[in-house]
């Protein structure tokens, strides 16, 4: 069991006059704003690739307000011009450090589609203007900050840094890249939910402790000399060979009073003594090794101390950059060290230095989560943006984040690797207070809360039934291949929250837009009834992702039977409520493990169920995700990796990926030729014809003529690649079960809240129905 960490809000305020009731209306973005506040300098300057919106859904606002509460002067530099260091000098030199992030999204996912095409807009920028942040923004910003003030401390974090903390496959260059640490030349990297490490780090720096001496914080990574260890008590497990973790030290003898090596040495010396001294020496050795009975608690403490002082050496960057099998092995080892209750430190060579990664951060307690979200946010964009429309803000302003983390472990998703598998929830009073804040302070509120959710809508306050089991568990998912018997699935606390939220004066409707884990939901029919009766705005988005068992096993998703079970409950309770409501399923094209035949079977399932998807997504390999490992290495890291272990079918060529995507919209006229060519290549001529059993017609459909503006006429616009005009969401995948139907609410679900992990199949870091 891990010792309890210091509470986030137990630190003495660094500057008593900062924070508390003296919170700034907005954190300053200019010298003029600093002057109004009476500041001659900032203690911390946060640099972000997003527009500054003072709302807890946006990482820089959440982090900035938390540090402000701790008594630090915090300034923000938003979307600086990175072509020179001038913009990075706007607020002067920070007293403690520059805190650098790419924003709520990975800068590469933000800018490029799954086909590596440049997006036409950026939801986190005023008026959606593209090109306001560089590619790989963390590296660029860190280098410019160092140019601006060479002697300042540089701290990097957020989703982009977090998922690049080790050597990783980079889809956009099709290469394995180094950790972001050596490229950015940052002093330290904070990964995951970083509040605990951030507060501790900032107070220690403020107390005068040098950054190079701070090496014991969970959730941090930094560069070290080769083979560095914190002290001589540490041991190393070598995992540089396939599935041979190196020498594993045996358990220490609980009856032994001195280390085994010293005892042998003493015995050896005794043998070299004169015969007359032998008895005396032997007596001394016996005295040193006197039997001592240790209690169970003492033995556990000793073993835990040994565990906590062990580092696993991963294969180096040089070893994995051109070796696909070794890359998969390193990925497997890395992911098995994700539980903060039992994870060991990791080390990975990068040339003449190592990247050292401490164990993941311990989850925040409920009162700490409340404290983070209860700060005095302005709940609006910074006034400097004037009347500019920021799509991210438009999508998120009436939604509330009630929890973080996900124990689903979907391989295409990085939420678990970033936010952790242990659910961290807010209390009911804190959530209800935020509803009142929206009602009273947010312009345009008409009575509808667009979401109460998080990475997964219905994981609120769900946890392992036994804390000790949770801390020793090594499973990658609590719900795959089946729901763990130790997982609590009681939805009563969430039902209670929904009912109290609906009762808040001024609230007319509470919608649930976050992704729903339907295999959990069916364990609680009362929850499904509550959801369907009161919280669905006509359409509910859920994510089976696929229908075929082989593909689903590589996703770590439940079989399609779980979807059918939820669908039956959904329609039953909709009918009882007298409502006409529809399920909108999401699917991923070209996921690792998917064959052409799998995609054809999915298309036939869609046709059989009369689903005509409007917009779809192709799998996008993103750093650190297990599915990305499958894509790059063609090996399955969910199992033991070796030269002759399972080979994963992977659609890599643009032609095959285009075919897989087209099959999801087999009905679209513009996809007819691609689908027909692919079916003929497969020898599936039986699916081409004019009857109901055929997937597509034998004759090409007529395409509407373009109108004068150059845009397609009529329904042909449905075939145009969708723009990314939502915050943290891929465009809604809608089925034409009821052609006139559209989501009642387009509000963004709240997963991009500071954290902000993204799903590989999406264009942005939100859950939007994918669980």
N, C-alpha and C positions, 0 to 999 in steps of 0.2 A: 504494500500500500504506500502511495506517495504521501509525503508530509504535506500538510495544508499550506498553500502559498499565502503570502501576505495579501490581505484584501486590497483591491485597487484603490479604495477610497480611505485607506488608513494612513497614507503618507502625509506628513505635515506639508502644508502649502508652501511652495518655494518662495513666492512673493505674496504675502498676505493681502496685498491690495489688488491682486489680479484674480479673477474668477469669482465664484460665489455669486453674490448679488451685484458684482461689478463686471459681469460678462459684457463683452463688446457687442454692439448691435450686429455687426459682422466682423469677422477676423479681417484685419487690414490687408489690402492688396496694393497699397501705395504709401509713399512717405507722408502724404497729406493726411491720410487716415491715421497713421501712426502719431502724427502731431496732435490730432484731435484727442487721441487717447493719452497723450502725454508721454509717449514712448520715445526714447532716443535710439533704441535698438530692439531687435527681436531676439529672444532666447533660441527659438526654433523657427526655421523657415521651411514650410512645406511646399514642394514643387509638384504639380500635378498636370497630367495631360488632358484633364477634363475642365469644363467650365466650373467655377466655384458656385455651388448651390448649397446653402446652409441648411442641410437636412440630413438626418441620420442614415439615409439611404446612400449617401455619397461619402466615400472613404475619407477624403481630406477634411470634410466638415466634422465627421465623427471623431477622427483622431485629433483634429485641432481643438475641438470643444473639450475633449477629455484632458488634453494637456493644459488647456486654459483653466479647467477646474483644479488642476494640480498646482496652479500658481505660476505658470510659465507664459511669457509673452509669445504669442504664436502669430506669424504672418503667413500669407499664402501667395505664391506666384503661380498663376493659372495659365496654362497653354503658352509658355514663353516662346519667343522667336529663338530657335535653337541654332541659327546660323552663325551666331557670335555669342560671346559671354555677357554682352551688355545687359540683356534682359534679366540675367541672373544676379545682377548687382542692384536691382530696383529697390530692395529693402535694406541694402547694406549687408555687412557680414553678420551672420548669426552668432550669438554668444556661445551656443552649444553645438549645433549641427544643422545641416541641410537634410531634410527628410524627403526622399524622392520616390515617386511612383509614376507609372504610366497612366494611372487613372483606374476607374472601376473595371475596365476591360484590358485585356492584353492588346497592345497596340497593333499587332499583326492580325489578330482576329477582328479587331475593329476596322481595319482598312481593307482586308482582302476577303474574298468569298472562298468557298471550298474549292472553286476552280481556279484559284489564285488570281482572280480578276479584281481590279480596284473598285471599291464601292463608291457610289455617287454621293453619299452623304455620311455625316457623323452625328449620331443622336446626342452626343454629349457636348456639342458645340453650339453656340448661338446661331440660330437659323439653320442648323444642320450643316454648316459649311464644312466641306472635307479639307484635308491637308493641313490641319492645325496642330498636328503632332507628328514627330518623326517615327519612322519604323524603329522598332526596338528602343522605345523611348527611354526606358530606364538607363540604358547604357549611355545614350546621347546626353540626357539631362545630367547624369552624374559627371560625365567628362566636362561639360560646360560649367557646372558648379565648381569643379576643381580648378578650372581655368580662371573663373571669377575670383576665387579666394583659395590660393594653393594650400594654405595651412589649415583650412577648416575641415571638420569631421563630416563625412558623408555616410548617411544611413539610407539603405534602399529597402523597399518593401512592396506590398500589394500583390495582386494576382500575377502580374508579369514576372516579378522577381521570385515570388514564392514557388512557381512552377518551373523555374529555371535554376533552382539552387544546386542541382547536380548537372553533370553532362547529360544532354538530352537531344533527341531527334527533333530537327527543325524542318517542318513540312515545306516551308516557303523556299528554303535553299536546298532541300532534299539532302541534308547533311547532318551529322551529329555535331553539335556545337558544345563548346565548353560551358561550364557554369557561368552565370551572369556576373559572379563576383570578380574574377580576374579581368574580364572585359570592361567592367564599369569602374574598376579600381576603388570600389567602395570599401569603407572600413568594416562594415558589418551589414548583414542582411537579416531582416526580420521576416519570418514566414508564418503562414497560417493566420489565425486570429491573433493579432499582434499586440493587443492592448496591454496584456500583463508584462510582456518583455519591454514594450515601449515606455511604460511608466517607470519601471525599475531602471532601465537604461538611462532615461532622462534625469532622474534624481541622482543617480551615481555620477553622471557626467557633471551635473551642477555642483556636486560635492567635491569636485576636483579629481575624481578618479580618471586616469587616462583610458581612452577607448581600447588601447591594445591590451589592457589588463582585464577587461571585462570579457571573460571567456566561459562563464558558468550559467548564462541565461538560457533557459529552455526557449525553443522557437527562434534560435539565432544560428547563423552560419557565418564563417569568416575564413580567411586564408591563414595558413600556418606553415612553418618550415616542414620539410619532409619527415614523416614518421614522428611528428610531434605528439606528445601525450601531456595532459594537464599536470600530472605528477607521477612519481615512481610507483604509486599504488595501482596505477591503471594497467589493464591488460588489453591485448588486441586479438581479435578473431579475424583471421585472414580469409577472405572470401573471394580471392582473385582467380580461383579455379572453379570450373563448373561443378556446382552442387557438392563441393567439398569445402565446408566452412573453415577448414584448417584445424589446428589443434584446439580441442575444447578442454579447458582445464577441469579436472575432477573436483568434486566438492571438498572443501577443506575439512580435515579431520577435526570434529568438535572436541575431541579429547586432547588435542595437541596444544601445548602451551607456547611452542616456538614454531616458526616456519619450518617446513620440511627440509628445505635446502640447508638451513643453519644446523638442524639436528644432525644431518648426515656429515656436515663439515666437522661438527664437534666430535662425532664418533670417529671420524678419520684421524683427527688430531690425537685422540686417545690411543689409537693403535700405534702411533709413532712415539709415544712416551715410553720411558723406561718401565720395565716390568714392575718395579717397586711402586710406581705411581698409578698403576692400572686401576686398582680398586678405587682410588680417590677420584680419578677421572670418570669412571663408570658411575659412581655415586652422584657426581655432579650432573651427568647426563640424565640419569633417572630423575633427579630433582627437577631439572628443566622440563621434563616431559611428564610431570605428575598429572595423573588423571583428574580432569575437572568435569563435573557433570553440568552440561549447559541446558538451560530451559528451552522449551520450544520457541519462545519469543526471541531468545538470544540467537538461536540458530537461524531463525528467519531474518533477523536484523543483519546478521553476518552475510547471509546469502544475498540479501537485497543490496547491501553495500557493495558486494563484489559485482553484482549485476549492473549497478549504477556506475561502476567504474570500468566498464568494458566498452570498447569501440569496435565496430565492424569495419574492416577495410574493404571497400568496394573495388572492383576492377577499375583501373585508371581510365582517364579520358583517352589516352593513347591506345589502351588495350581494347576499348569498345568502339572507337570511331569507325573502324573498318571490319569489325568482327560482329556479325549479326547475332550469332548464338551467344557470345559473351555479353552483348548489349541486353539481350532478353534475360539472361541470368542476373545481371546487375539490377535490372528493373524489378525482377521478382524479389530479390533480397531487400531492395529498398522498400517495396510496398509491404513487406512483412514486418517492417519496423515503423508502423504508423500509429499504433495504439499508445497514447501517452502513458498508459499504466505499465507498459512493459518494454517500450521501445528503447533500444540502445543508441548511443551516438554513432555516427557514420563518418567515414573519412574516405576521400577519393583523390588520388593523385592527379595533378594537372601540371605537367612539366616538372619544374624544380620545386614546386610547392604543392601543398594539399589544401583541399576544401574540407573544412571540419563542420559537421552539421550536428548540433545538439538535438536531443529528443524533442518531439513536438510539445507545444505549450499545453499546460493543464487547462481544462475548460473553465470558463467563468461560472461562478455560482449565480443563482437567480438574482440576488440583490445587486451583484456586480453588473449583470446584464441590464437590470433596471437603471442603475446609475449611469451607464453608458448612453442609454437612449433617453434619459430624462433630463438631459442638459438643456440649456436655454437656446435652442435653435431658432433662427429667424424663420425657418420653413419657407424660404424663397430664394431665388437667384440673387447674386450680388447686384446692387443697384447700378453698377457700372455697365451692365448689359442693356439697360434701358428697356425698350419694348420688344427686344429680340425674343423670338420663340426658341426655347431649348427643348427639343423633342423628349429628351430623357426626363426632364422635369414635368412636362405635360403628362407623361405616362405614369409617373410614380407619385404624384403629389397627394393623391387621396388613398394611398395604400399604406399598410402598416406591416412591418416585419415583427413577427412574434417569436421567432426562434432562428437558430442557425445550426449548421451541421447536417449530415445525412449518413445514415448507416446502410443505405442501399447498395453502395459500392459498384454502381454501373460502370463498366470498363471504359465507356466513351466519355465519361464525365469526370471532372477534376474536383468536384465539390468536396468529396471525402478527403482527397489528398490536401486540400487547402483549408477547409473549415473543420475537418475532423469528423469522425463517425459518432462521437458522443453528442447528443442533442443538448443544446444550451437554450433554455427558454426564459422568456420574461414572465413576470407575474401578471395576474389578471388586472390588479389596480394600475400597474404601469401602462398596460395596453389600453385600458379604458381612458386613462388620462390623455394618451396620445389621440384617441378618437375625439375627445373634447377639444384638444389643441387644434386639430384639423377643422373642427366645426367652428371654432372661434377665431382662428387666425389665418386660415388658408383661403385666399380669394377664389371665388368661383365655386365654392362648395355648395352643392344643392341637396345634400342629404344622403348621398351614396358613397359608402366606403368601397373602393374598388377591389381591395384584397386584404385579408388577414392571413398571412402566410409566411413563407420563407423558401428555402430550397425545396422543401416538400410540405405541402399544406397540412397533412394529417400526421406529422411526426411530433407535434407539439407535446412536450412533457412525456414522451415515450422513452423508456430506458430499460437497461438490463435489470432483472429482478434482484440480482445479487452483485453488490459493488466489487467483491473479491473476484467473482467470475469475470466481470467486465474488465478488470485490470489485468487479468492473465490471458484473456481471449486473443487468439491469433487469426480469427476468421477475417476474410476480406469483406464479407457482407453478413449482416444479421438476418437477411431475408432471402438469401440464395445459397444453395439450391432450394431451400425451403425456409420458412420462418423459424428462427431458433426458438426452442422451447423456453429459453431463459429470457426472451424478450417480452416485455410488457406491451400488450396491444390494446389496453383499455383506453377508449376515446372519450370517456366521460368528462375529463377536464376540458377537452376541446369543445365538447357540446355545451358545457357550462359557460365557457367563454363566448361562444356564438350567441347564446341566449342573452347574456348580460350586455353584449355589444349592441344587439338589436334594440335593447331597452334604453339606450342612452338617448336622452331628449335631443331632438333635432336630427336623428338618424332615421332615414326612411328605408334604407336597403344596405345589407352587407353582402357583398359578392366575394366568392372565393375564386381567385384567378391563378393561384400558384399550382404547380404540378401536384397531382394526387397519386399517392401510392395505393392503387386499387386493390392489390392483394392484401394489404393491411386493412383497408376500409371494409372489405367483406367480412372481416372478423367482428365487426361492430355494426350490425344492421341498423341499430338506433342512430348511429352517426350518419350512415348513408341516407336514412330517411330525413334526418335533420338537414343535411346538406341539400338534398334534392328538393325538399319542401320549401326551404327559405333562402338558399344561397346560390342558386344557379340562375343566371340571367338568360335562359333559353338554350344556350349551348354550354357544354362542359367539355373542356379539353383534357384528354388523358393520352398516355403514350405507351401503347403496346410495343412499339418500335419495329416489331416484325411478327410473322406468324410461324416461321420455321424453327424447329428445335435446335438445329445446328447453329444457326445464327444467334438465336437467343442465348445459347450456352456461352458464346463468346462475349455477349453483352452482359451476362449475369442478370438476365431478366426472366420473369416467370413465363410459363407457357401461355399460349393464347386462351387456354381454358379459364384462366383467372379473369381475363377480360370478359369472356362470355358470362361468367358468374356475376361480375359487377354490372354488366349491361342489363341482365335480367332484373337485378335489384333496382337499378336506375329507372327502368321503364315502369316497374311495378309501383314505385313510390311516386313517380311523376303522374301516373294515372290516378293514384289515390288522392294526390293533391289537385287534380283537375288541371294539370299543366301539360302543354305540348312542348317537350324539351328533347334535345338531341345530344348524343355523344359525338365528339369530334376527335378521331384518333390521329396520333402522330406516328410517322414511320421514318426510318432512316434508310437511305439508299447507299449501297456500296460499303457497308460496314465490313470490317475483317471477319472472315468466316462465312461470308455470303457468296454463294455460287450464282451463276446465271439462272439455274433451275430454281433456286430459292426465291429469287426476285420474280420469276414468272409465276410461281405458286402464290406469292403475295399479291401480284396483280390479279390473278384469278380469284383470290379471296375478296379483294376489293370489288371486283365486278359482281361476284355472287352476292355480296352484302350491299350492293348499289351505292358504294362510296365513290365519289368522283372528287378527288382531292384538288384543291385550288392551288396550293403552293406547297412545295416540298423542299427537303434539304438533303444534300449529299454529305456523307461522313467527312468531317474535317479532323485530321490528326493534330492534336494539340499537345504541347509539352507535358510529359509525365504521365499522361493517361495510359492505362494498361492496353486499351485498344490501339493506341498509337504504337506501342511496342509491337503488337501483332502486325500492324500495317508495315512497320519498318523492317522487322526481323523475320516475319512469317513464322514465328514461333509463338507458342501459347504459354505466357508467363503465369497462368493460373495453375499450371502443373509443373512438375519437375522438368527442367530444361537441360537438354543434351543435344549432341550433334544429330542424333537420330530420333529425337522426340517429335511430337506431333507438328506437322506442317499446317499452317493456317492459310486457307484460300484467301487471297487478297486482291481486290479490284484496284489496280494501280494506274493502268493506262487510261488516258482521257476518254478513249472510245468506249471502254467497258463501263467506266463510271457514268458516262453520259447515257448509255443504254439502261443501266440500273435506275438512274433517276427518271428516265422517260417512262419506264414501266409503271412507276407510281402514278403517272398521269397518262396512262395508255390511251385514254379517251380524247386527249387534246389533239386537234388536227395537226398542229405543228410537230407533234411527236410521232406521227404515223410512220414516217420514213425510217426513223431511228429504230423504232420498235420492230417494224417489218424486217429490216436488215438483220437485227439481232436474232429474231426468231428463225429466220432462214439459216443463219449461221449455226444455230443450235440444232437444226433439223426439226423444228417444231412447226412445220407447215400446217399441222392440224389445228393450230390456233388462229389461222388466217382464213376468214370467210365471212359469210353474211348471217349466220344463225346465232342463236343465243349462246351456244357452246364456244363460239370463237371469241378471241380476245379483241382482235381488230378486223376491220373489213379488208377484203381483197382489193378494193379500189381506193385510191387516195381520196380523202375528203376534200371538199372545196374550202378554200381559205378565203375569208372576207377581203375585199380590196381595201387598201389603205385610204384613209380620208385625207383631205387636203393638208391637214396639219402634219401629216407624216406618221400619225399614230394609227394603229390598227383599228378597224371599225368593229362594232358589236362585241361579241364575246371573245374575240381574238386577243383582247388585252389580257385574258386570263393566262395566255401562254407566255407572256412577257416575264422575264426574270424579275422577281419582286425587289423593290427597293427596301433597304433596311431603314425603316422610318419608325422603329420602335426602340425603346430603351431596354437593352439587355435581352431582347427577344428576337427570335427568328419570326418572320411574319406568320400570322395565325394560319395553321393548316385547317381549312374548312372543307367540309363535305357537302356536296350538293344533294343531300337527302331532302333538304327543303331549300330550294335554290334561293329563296328570298331571305333566308335566315342569315344573320350576321351576329357576331358576339354583341351582347347588350352592353358590355363594357370593354373598352380597349385599354384599360389601365394596366400599367406594367406591374407585374408581380415583383415582390420586393427582395429578390435574392441578390441584386447587385448591391446590396447594402454593404457596407464597406467591403465586402469581402471578395467576395466576388469571384466566384468561380464560374467557369463557363462550361457548357456542355459541348463536346466535340462536334456534335451534329448540328450545332446552332451557330448563328453568326454572332451571338453575343451572350454575356454571362447571366442568363436567367433561366429559371426552371420552366416557366410557361407550359405547364401541362406535361412535362417530360419526367416521368418517374417510373 
